[in-house]
Amino acid sequence: MDSNSFYFWLNQQTNLAIEPVVDFNPQRDKLLALDFTEQNKALTSALIADTNLFSAYIQQQLNEADALYGIGGYNEHRTVYARSRVFDGVSETDARCIHLGVDIWGKARTPVAAPLDGTVHSFAFNEAYGDYGATILLAHQINGAAFHTLYGHLSLADIANLKEGDFIAAGKVFAHFGEPAENGQWPPHLHFQIILNMQGKKGDYPGVCSIAERENYLQNCPDPDAFLNMIQWAQPAL
């Protein structure tokens, strides 16, 4: 299955109930679109290199917009990955800069729920600076389709007693946004990603790819907003 097949399959699921991954009510809550491309001139190298400054910047943006969450990032060419050697390539063209998930920025300890019934595929503490930190992957088998969802930048407590194969019911809270010390040294947020083929990986899967690899990865990682259904409510930053 590739992304096009996944979208076609999803469009056929007229009775599929997809639960919210985070608590968000568009009639009550505001959602802010956050831009991490070179077009955002506020993202200086000094700001993104300092987790405290970066966190304060995110919180200021949310406060000024009176927004519960910030959101965005799928297929976005980002400048923020220059802060970590995790994303370096052999050459400049190999450097990873295309984001393959959707980020939801908010307060640490924000609850995270499963959108659909699934089982724990794998989990890990990817602790390198700039990496996912605590990470959980769920496997889903739904109406003839098999795929995975990845949850990055979580709390370490979420993986302390987890076991592969554990059943996670749709709508069940099983994770939380982590603090910087446990989430790869990022401002608190959730990286949510859909992955069709795990390609043998466990506890980890690239959430960012190079420009050269972009089309191949986008075919294996459909737009997560297909499940989130949140982007339409995002207001642009002032």
C-alpha positions as CSV (number, residue, x, y, z in Angstrom):
1,M,0.0,0.0,0.0
2,D,1.2,3.5,-0.8
3,S,-0.2,6.9,0.3
4,N,-2.6,7.1,-2.7
5,S,-4.0,3.7,-1.9
6,F,-4.3,4.6,1.8
7,Y,-6.3,7.8,1.0
8,F,-8.5,5.7,-1.3
9,W,-9.1,3.1,1.4
10,L,-9.8,5.8,4.0
11,N,-12.4,7.5,1.8
12,Q,-14.3,4.2,1.6
13,Q,-14.5,3.9,5.4
14,T,-17.8,5.7,5.8
15,N,-18.5,4.2,9.2
16,L,-15.0,4.4,10.7
17,A,-14.9,6.3,14.0
18,I,-11.6,8.0,14.4
19,E,-11.0,9.3,17.9
20,P,-9.2,12.6,18.7
21,V,-5.5,12.2,19.4
22,V,-5.6,15.3,21.6
23,D,-8.5,16.9,23.3
24,F,-9.5,19.6,20.8
25,N,-13.0,21.2,20.2
26,P,-13.0,23.7,17.4
27,Q,-16.1,25.3,18.8
28,R,-14.2,26.0,22.1
29,D,-10.5,26.0,21.4
30,K,-8.2,28.0,19.1
31,L,-5.5,26.3,17.0
32,L,-2.5,28.2,15.7
33,A,-0.6,27.3,12.5
34,L,3.1,27.4,13.2
35,D,5.6,27.9,10.5
36,F,9.1,26.4,10.8
37,T,10.4,27.2,7.3
38,E,12.9,29.9,6.4
39,Q,10.0,32.2,5.8
40,N,9.7,32.6,9.6
41,K,12.4,35.2,10.3
42,A,11.8,34.9,14.0
43,L,13.5,31.5,14.0
44,T,17.1,32.7,14.4
45,S,19.9,30.2,14.8
46,A,20.4,31.4,18.4
47,L,16.7,30.8,19.3
48,I,16.4,27.3,17.9
49,A,19.7,26.3,19.4
50,D,18.5,27.1,22.9
51,T,15.7,24.9,24.1
52,N,14.5,27.4,26.8
53,L,14.4,30.2,24.3
54,F,12.7,28.0,21.7
55,S,10.1,26.9,24.3
56,A,9.4,30.5,25.4
57,Y,9.0,31.5,21.7
58,I,6.4,28.7,21.2
59,Q,4.5,29.6,24.4
60,Q,4.5,33.3,23.5
61,Q,3.0,32.5,20.1
62,L,0.3,30.4,21.7
63,N,-0.4,33.0,24.4
64,E,-0.7,35.9,21.9
65,A,-3.2,33.9,19.8
66,D,-5.0,32.6,22.8
67,A,-4.5,29.2,21.2
68,L,-4.6,25.8,23.0
69,Y,-2.2,24.2,20.5
70,G,0.1,25.1,17.7
71,I,0.0,22.8,14.7
72,G,1.7,22.1,11.3
73,G,4.6,20.6,9.6
74,Y,3.6,17.9,7.2
75,N,5.8,18.0,4.1
76,E,7.3,21.2,5.4
77,H,10.9,22.2,4.5
78,R,12.2,23.1,7.9
79,T,15.2,25.1,9.1
80,V,15.0,24.0,12.7
81,Y,16.8,20.8,12.2
82,A,20.2,22.6,11.9
83,R,20.1,22.5,15.8
84,S,21.0,18.8,15.9
85,R,23.6,16.5,14.3
86,V,20.9,13.8,14.1
87,F,19.7,15.3,10.9
88,D,23.1,15.8,9.2
89,G,23.8,14.1,5.9
90,V,27.0,13.3,4.1
91,S,26.5,16.4,2.0
92,E,24.2,19.4,2.2
93,T,21.7,17.7,-0.2
94,D,21.6,14.7,2.0
95,A,20.7,16.6,5.2
96,R,17.2,15.8,6.4
97,C,14.8,18.8,6.4
98,I,11.4,17.6,5.1
99,H,9.0,16.9,7.9
100,L,6.9,13.7,7.6
101,G,4.5,14.1,10.4
102,V,2.3,16.7,12.0
103,D,3.4,18.4,15.2
104,I,1.0,19.5,17.9
105,W,2.6,22.0,20.2
106,G,1.2,22.6,23.7
107,K,1.9,22.1,27.4
108,A,4.0,19.2,28.8
109,R,1.8,16.3,30.1
110,T,-0.9,17.0,27.5
111,P,-2.7,13.6,27.2
112,V,-2.4,11.6,23.9
113,A,-5.0,9.1,22.8
114,A,-5.1,6.4,20.1
115,P,-7.2,7.4,17.1
116,L,-8.1,3.7,16.3
117,D,-7.8,0.3,18.0
118,G,-4.2,-0.9,17.9
119,T,-1.4,-2.8,19.5
120,V,2.0,-1.6,20.7
121,H,4.3,-2.4,17.8
122,S,7.4,-1.1,19.6
123,F,8.8,1.7,21.7
124,A,12.1,3.3,22.7
125,F,13.9,6.2,24.3
126,N,15.6,7.9,21.3
127,E,17.6,10.1,23.6
128,A,20.1,11.9,21.3
129,Y,19.8,15.7,21.3
130,G,17.1,16.7,18.8
131,D,15.7,13.1,18.4
132,Y,12.3,11.8,19.4
133,G,13.0,11.2,23.0
134,A,10.4,8.7,24.4
135,T,8.6,7.2,21.3
136,I,5.7,4.7,20.9
137,L,4.6,3.0,17.7
138,L,1.1,1.4,17.3
139,A,0.2,-1.2,14.7
140,H,-3.3,-1.1,13.3
141,Q,-5.3,-3.7,11.3
142,I,-8.5,-2.0,10.2
143,N,-11.0,-3.3,7.6
144,G,-8.3,-5.0,5.5
145,A,-5.7,-2.2,5.8
146,A,-2.5,-2.5,7.9
147,F,-0.5,0.6,9.0
148,H,1.3,2.2,11.9
149,T,1.1,5.4,13.9
150,L,4.1,7.0,15.6
151,Y,4.0,9.2,18.6
152,G,7.3,11.1,19.4
153,H,8.5,13.5,22.1
154,L,6.6,11.7,24.9
155,S,7.0,11.3,28.6
156,L,9.4,8.6,29.8
157,A,6.7,7.4,32.2
158,D,4.6,6.4,29.2
159,I,7.1,3.7,28.2
160,A,8.1,2.5,31.7
161,N,5.6,-0.4,31.9
162,L,4.7,-0.8,28.2
163,K,5.0,-4.1,26.4
164,E,5.0,-5.0,22.8
165,G,1.6,-6.4,21.8
166,D,-0.3,-4.5,24.5
167,F,-3.8,-3.6,23.1
168,I,-4.6,0.1,23.0
169,A,-8.3,0.9,22.5
170,A,-9.4,3.8,20.3
171,G,-9.8,6.9,22.4
172,K,-7.6,5.5,25.3
173,V,-5.1,7.9,26.7
174,F,-1.7,6.0,26.6
175,A,0.8,8.8,26.4
176,H,1.6,12.5,27.2
177,F,3.7,15.3,25.8
178,G,7.1,15.1,27.4
179,E,9.3,17.7,29.0
180,P,12.5,18.7,27.1
181,A,14.7,16.4,29.3
182,E,12.8,13.4,28.0
183,N,11.6,14.4,24.6
184,G,14.9,15.0,22.8
185,Q,15.3,18.6,24.1
186,W,12.4,20.1,22.2
187,P,9.7,22.5,23.4
188,P,6.8,20.2,24.5
189,H,4.8,18.8,21.6
190,L,3.6,15.6,19.9
191,H,5.1,14.4,16.6
192,F,2.3,12.3,15.1
193,Q,3.0,10.3,11.9
194,I,1.3,7.6,9.8
195,I,3.6,4.9,8.4
196,L,2.5,2.2,6.0
197,N,5.6,0.0,5.9
198,M,7.9,0.0,8.9
199,Q,10.7,-1.4,6.8
200,G,11.9,-3.6,9.6
201,K,12.4,-0.7,12.1
202,K,11.4,-0.9,15.7
203,G,11.1,1.9,18.3
204,D,12.0,4.5,15.7
205,Y,11.2,5.6,12.1
206,P,12.5,8.7,10.3
207,G,10.2,11.7,10.9
208,V,12.3,13.9,8.6
209,C,13.9,13.1,5.3
210,S,16.2,14.7,2.7
211,I,14.8,16.5,-0.4
212,A,16.1,13.7,-2.6
213,E,14.1,11.1,-0.6
214,R,11.0,13.2,-0.3
215,E,8.7,11.5,-2.8
216,N,9.6,8.0,-1.6
217,Y,9.0,8.9,2.1
218,L,5.7,10.7,1.4
219,Q,4.4,7.6,-0.4
220,N,5.1,5.6,2.8
221,C,3.9,8.3,5.2
222,P,0.5,9.8,4.4
223,D,-0.7,13.1,5.7
224,P,-1.5,12.6,9.4
225,D,-4.3,15.1,9.2
226,A,-6.3,12.4,7.5
227,F,-6.8,11.2,11.1
228,L,-6.4,14.4,13.0
229,N,-8.8,16.5,11.0
230,M,-7.3,19.6,12.7
231,I,-5.5,21.6,10.1
232,Q,-8.6,23.2,8.7
233,W,-9.2,24.9,12.0
234,A,-5.7,26.4,12.3
235,Q,-5.4,30.2,12.3
236,P,-2.3,31.8,10.7
237,A,0.1,33.5,13.1
238,L,-0.2,37.3,13.1
